[in-house]
Amino acid sequence: MIELSWRDRVAVLTLDRPEKHNALTVELCHRIRGALDEAAEARVVVITGRGRSFCSGADLDEVYTADFRDALYAMLHAVTDLPRPVVAAVNGAAIGAGTQLAIAADFRVAAPPARFGVPTAKIGLAVDPWTIRRLALIAGNATARRLLLACDQVDADAAVACGLADRAGGTDEALEWAQGMTSLAPLTQSYSKRVLNAVFEPAFDGPLSADLEAAFEGCWTSEDFAEGRRSRAEKRPPVFRGR
């Protein structure tokens, strides 16, 4: 499900479910966290996907299960909180949880086939406030609205133009960039990353946090959520009613 390899002081984590376009399961989320622990001695971590996709999102056979959300967000925060630079080499589609994984990294290098999307409104799901804020900080408010409210997709060129991707290029270019970071002072990198995370992404507090959490949970317990699940099982378009 995941391969950990090394290029000198760069740890390369490759999602290895090409037959499922590297869709995330509870087990794969746990394995990514385990691979990050194994890569503790790396100076830089690169995450990429096997085959044509970076990560097509959540495996829809598991996204509706009770454990999936906990496993997903624990993995995403493990990536973001890692005390070393993380580069996402987005080699293909990064949809839903795939976009979440890409933006959890510090940098994104987008290959020509890369595309980003968060089509939760098509299936009655929702991403948490942390994801929405991080997406808007990285890609800009307008792009975040396109991805979340209109369920548009952004290709590699547009991603570079809006800042969702830092550079255009394939895995080789991502590895070359990562290699260049390995000679930098790791304590300084770790400190700078912690400060940037704290300044730009402080914890949600107070009444706003409670309201957002209630709205987030409301999406996952709504009739629209149930309709999204039913429509998939019945292989038909969903009919959402806003309740």
C-alpha positions as CSV (number, residue, x, y, z in Angstrom):
1,M,0.0,0.0,0.0
2,I,2.9,2.3,0.6
3,E,6.6,2.1,-0.3
4,L,9.3,3.9,1.6
5,S,12.6,4.4,-0.3
6,W,15.6,6.7,0.1
7,R,17.5,9.1,-2.1
8,D,20.4,10.0,0.1
9,R,18.8,12.0,2.9
10,V,15.4,12.3,1.2
11,A,12.7,9.8,2.2
12,V,10.3,9.0,-0.6
13,L,6.8,7.8,0.4
14,T,5.0,6.4,-2.6
15,L,1.3,5.6,-2.3
16,D,1.0,2.1,-3.9
17,R,-2.6,1.3,-4.8
18,P,-2.5,2.1,-8.5
19,E,-5.4,-0.3,-9.2
20,K,-7.5,2.0,-7.0
21,H,-5.8,5.2,-8.1
22,N,-4.2,5.4,-4.6
23,A,-7.5,6.0,-2.8
24,L,-7.1,6.3,0.9
25,T,-8.4,3.7,3.3
26,V,-8.1,3.6,7.1
27,E,-5.2,1.2,6.7
28,L,-3.4,3.3,4.2
29,C,-3.7,6.4,6.4
30,H,-2.2,4.4,9.3
31,R,0.6,3.2,7.0
32,I,1.4,6.7,5.9
33,R,1.8,7.8,9.6
34,G,4.0,4.7,10.2
35,A,6.2,5.5,7.2
36,L,6.6,9.1,8.5
37,D,7.8,7.6,11.8
38,E,10.3,5.3,9.9
39,A,11.5,8.4,8.0
40,A,12.5,10.1,11.2
41,E,16.2,10.5,10.1
42,A,15.3,12.1,6.8
43,R,16.1,15.7,6.1
44,V,13.2,16.1,3.7
45,V,10.2,13.9,2.9
46,V,8.7,13.5,-0.6
47,I,5.2,12.1,-1.0
48,T,4.0,10.8,-4.4
49,G,1.7,8.2,-6.0
50,R,2.3,5.1,-8.1
51,G,0.7,5.0,-11.5
52,R,-1.4,7.7,-13.1
53,S,-2.8,9.3,-9.9
54,F,-1.3,11.0,-6.9
55,C,-4.4,10.1,-4.8
56,S,-7.9,10.0,-6.1
57,G,-9.4,10.7,-2.6
58,A,-11.0,8.6,0.0
59,D,-11.9,5.0,-0.9
60,L,-15.7,5.3,-1.1
61,D,-16.1,1.9,0.4
62,E,-14.7,3.3,3.6
63,V,-15.4,7.1,3.6
64,Y,-18.8,6.5,5.3
65,T,-17.3,4.4,8.1
66,A,-16.9,5.7,11.7
67,D,-13.1,5.3,11.7
68,F,-12.2,6.9,8.4
69,R,-12.4,10.6,9.4
70,D,-10.2,10.0,12.5
71,A,-7.6,8.1,10.5
72,L,-7.6,10.7,7.7
73,Y,-7.2,13.8,9.9
74,A,-4.6,12.1,12.2
75,M,-2.6,11.4,9.1
76,L,-2.9,14.8,7.6
77,H,-1.8,16.5,10.8
78,A,1.1,14.1,11.1
79,V,2.2,15.4,7.7
80,T,1.7,19.0,8.6
81,D,3.3,18.7,12.0
82,L,6.4,16.8,10.8
83,P,9.4,18.8,11.9
84,R,11.0,18.7,8.5
85,P,10.0,19.9,5.0
86,V,7.5,17.8,3.1
87,V,7.2,18.0,-0.7
88,A,4.1,16.6,-2.5
89,A,5.1,15.4,-6.0
90,V,1.7,15.5,-7.5
91,N,2.1,13.2,-10.5
92,G,-1.6,13.0,-11.4
93,A,-5.1,13.5,-10.0
94,A,-5.3,14.8,-6.4
95,I,-9.0,14.7,-5.7
96,G,-10.8,15.2,-2.4
97,A,-8.6,13.7,0.3
98,G,-5.8,13.7,-2.4
99,T,-5.9,17.5,-2.4
100,Q,-6.0,17.5,1.4
101,L,-2.9,15.3,1.4
102,A,-1.2,17.6,-1.1
103,I,-1.9,20.8,0.9
104,A,-0.9,19.2,4.2
105,A,2.6,19.2,2.7
106,D,4.8,22.3,2.8
107,F,5.4,22.3,-1.0
108,R,3.6,21.0,-4.1
109,V,5.3,20.2,-7.5
110,A,2.7,19.5,-10.1
111,A,3.3,17.3,-13.2
112,P,1.4,18.1,-16.4
113,P,-1.3,15.4,-15.6
114,A,-1.9,16.8,-12.1
115,R,-5.3,18.2,-11.3
116,F,-6.8,19.2,-8.0
117,G,-10.5,19.1,-6.8
118,V,-12.6,18.9,-3.7
119,P,-16.0,17.5,-4.9
120,T,-17.5,16.9,-1.5
121,A,-20.6,18.9,-2.4
122,K,-21.3,16.3,-5.2
123,I,-21.6,13.5,-2.6
124,G,-23.0,15.2,0.5
125,L,-19.7,15.1,2.5
126,A,-17.7,18.0,4.0
127,V,-14.1,18.8,4.8
128,D,-13.2,20.3,8.2
129,P,-12.5,24.0,8.8
130,W,-8.8,23.4,9.0
131,T,-8.7,22.1,5.5
132,I,-10.8,25.0,4.1
133,R,-8.6,27.6,5.8
134,R,-5.4,25.9,4.7
135,L,-6.7,25.6,1.1
136,A,-7.6,29.3,1.0
137,L,-4.3,30.4,2.5
138,I,-2.3,28.4,0.0
139,A,-4.4,28.8,-3.2
140,G,-6.3,32.0,-2.4
141,N,-9.9,32.6,-1.5
142,A,-11.2,32.6,-5.1
143,T,-9.6,29.3,-6.0
144,A,-10.8,27.7,-2.7
145,R,-14.4,28.9,-3.5
146,R,-14.2,27.4,-7.0
147,L,-13.0,24.0,-5.6
148,L,-15.4,23.9,-2.7
149,L,-18.6,25.7,-3.8
150,A,-18.6,25.0,-7.6
151,C,-16.6,21.7,-7.4
152,D,-14.4,22.9,-10.2
153,Q,-11.0,21.3,-10.8
154,V,-7.7,23.0,-11.2
155,D,-5.1,21.7,-13.7
156,A,-1.3,21.9,-13.2
157,D,-0.8,25.2,-15.0
158,A,-3.7,26.9,-13.1
159,A,-2.4,25.5,-9.8
160,V,1.0,27.0,-10.3
161,A,-0.5,30.3,-11.4
162,C,-2.7,30.6,-8.2
163,G,-0.1,29.2,-5.8
164,L,-1.8,25.9,-5.1
165,A,1.4,24.4,-6.6
166,D,4.8,25.9,-6.0
167,R,6.5,24.6,-9.1
168,A,5.7,22.7,-12.3
169,G,7.5,19.4,-12.8
170,G,7.5,15.7,-12.3
171,T,8.9,13.5,-9.5
172,D,12.5,14.0,-10.6
173,E,12.1,17.8,-10.3
174,A,10.5,17.4,-6.9
175,L,13.4,15.1,-5.8
176,E,16.0,17.6,-7.1
177,W,14.3,20.4,-5.1
178,A,14.2,18.2,-2.0
179,Q,17.8,17.3,-2.4
180,G,18.7,21.0,-2.4
181,M,17.0,21.4,1.0
182,T,19.0,18.6,2.7
183,S,22.1,20.8,3.1
184,L,20.1,23.5,5.1
185,A,20.1,23.7,8.9
186,P,17.3,21.3,10.1
187,L,16.7,23.0,13.4
188,T,16.2,26.3,11.6
189,Q,13.8,24.6,9.2
190,S,11.8,23.0,12.0
191,Y,11.6,26.2,14.0
192,S,10.5,28.2,10.9
193,K,7.9,25.6,10.0
194,R,6.5,25.6,13.6
195,V,6.2,29.4,13.6
196,L,4.6,29.6,10.2
197,N,2.0,27.0,11.2
198,A,1.3,28.8,14.5
199,V,1.0,32.3,13.0
200,F,-1.1,31.4,10.0
201,E,-3.0,28.4,11.4
202,P,-3.8,29.0,15.0
203,A,-6.3,26.7,16.7
204,F,-10.0,27.6,16.2
205,D,-11.3,28.9,19.5
206,G,-14.5,30.1,21.1
207,P,-18.1,30.3,19.8
208,L,-16.9,30.4,16.1
209,S,-15.1,27.1,16.6
210,A,-18.2,25.5,18.2
211,D,-20.5,26.8,15.4
212,L,-18.1,25.5,12.7
213,E,-17.8,22.1,14.4
214,A,-21.5,21.8,14.7
215,A,-22.0,22.7,11.0
216,F,-19.3,20.2,10.0
217,E,-20.9,17.4,12.0
218,G,-24.3,18.4,10.7
219,C,-23.1,17.7,7.1
220,W,-22.0,14.2,8.1
221,T,-25.3,13.4,9.9
222,S,-27.7,15.0,7.4
223,E,-30.3,13.5,5.1
224,D,-28.1,14.7,2.2
225,F,-25.2,12.6,3.6
226,A,-27.5,9.6,3.7
227,E,-28.8,10.4,0.2
228,G,-25.2,10.6,-1.2
229,R,-24.5,7.1,0.3
230,R,-27.8,5.7,-1.1
231,S,-27.3,7.2,-4.5
232,R,-23.9,5.6,-4.8
233,A,-25.2,2.2,-3.8
234,E,-28.1,2.6,-6.3
235,K,-25.8,3.9,-9.0
236,R,-27.9,7.1,-9.7
237,P,-27.4,10.8,-9.3
238,P,-28.1,12.1,-5.8
239,V,-31.0,14.4,-5.1
240,F,-30.0,16.8,-2.3
241,R,-32.6,18.7,-0.3
242,G,-30.5,20.8,2.0
243,R,-31.4,19.0,5.2
